[in-house]
Amino acid sequence: MFLKLDGGIVISIKANCIDSTAPAEVVFAQEVQKMKSEGIKPKEQITLEPYERDHCIVRGEYKRVKQ
């Protein structure tokens, strides 16, 4: 609703807050897939290891969802 077409996004994901029973990599992949379904095109994904465990940053662009 608030993103401009081709606007940039930066999202921080803390895997343990989403699902503490699943491996962090699985949670990251699920969240990136959700972003794609919402029209966000991920450009880069960076884990914050060794500074923060089970955290990552995803950078991308908002693209229109094709209907």
Secondary structure, DSSP 8 states (H G I E B T S, - for coil): ----TT-EEEEEEEHHHH-TTS-HHHHHHHHHHHHHHTTEEEEEEEE-TTTSTTEEEEEEEE-----
